Amino acid sequence: MIMRGLSRCFLRRAEELVADGKHEIARGLVDEALGLDLMRAPSMIRFELQRLAKSLGRMAHEPDGRPSQASGNADRTCASSKRREG
């Protein structure tokens, strides 16, 4: 139960940070979450954390520092995770 809530909290906060344009902080938070033992966390949360980590990694390599098209996925993920959680 604890890992489920903790992983969901990490994901939500990282998505909020991305929406606020704080990509470096979000990437650090996602890296920290992925460093935890997430075997008891829902697979959907693990998948979203990994997807967000890849997305943030791509944004870090954009030459002009602006988010790439991948950043738009975080907004959809946040909205969809809120719908799922009810």
N, C-alpha and C positions, 0 to 999 in steps of 0.2 A: 504494500500500500504506500509506503513512504517513497519508494523509487518512482512510482507512478506519478504522484503529486510533484515530486521534486523535478523530474524530467519535464513534466508539463510546464512547470514554473520557469525553468530555464528556457524552454522553447518560446513561451509567451513573451518573456522579457527580451530575449534576443530579437524577436520580431518587432517589438516596440522600438528597440534601439535602431533597427534598420529603418523603420518608418521615420524616425527622427534624424536620420542621416549619420548616425554614430556607428559606422560599419566596423571600425577597428575594435571598439568595445564589444560589439555584438559577436565578432569573430572570436574574441578571447573567451566570451561567455560560452559560446557553442563548443569551442575546443575544450574548455573545462568540463562541460557536460559530457562530451564524448569520452573524456578520460575516466569517467565513473563507470562502475559496473552496472550497465543498463539492462541486464538480462531479465529483470523482473518488470521493466518498463514496457508499456505497450509497443508492439512492433511499429505501429503507425508513428508514434513519437520518435522512436529511434530513426526511422526512415526520414522524417521531416528534419531532424537535427542534422543528419548526414547530408541531405539535400541543401539545407541552408549553409552548411559548412562549405560545400562545393561552390555554391552561389557567391558567398562572401569571398572565397578564394579567387574566383574569377574577377570580382570587382576590384580586388587589390591590385590586379595586374592591368587595369585599364590605364592607358597612358595619360589621359586628361584628368584622372581622379574621379570622374563621374561614374555613377553606377551604370552597369550595363543593363541590357534588357532583363537579365535574370533577377534584378531587384524587384521587378513587378510581381514575381511569383510570391514573394514574402507577404505582400498585402493579401493576396488571395488565400495563402496558407493561414494567415491569422484569422481571416473571416471564416474560412471553412472549419478551423479548429474550434472557434467559438460556437459555431452552429452544432458541431458534433457534441460538444460538452453540455449543450443545453443550458 
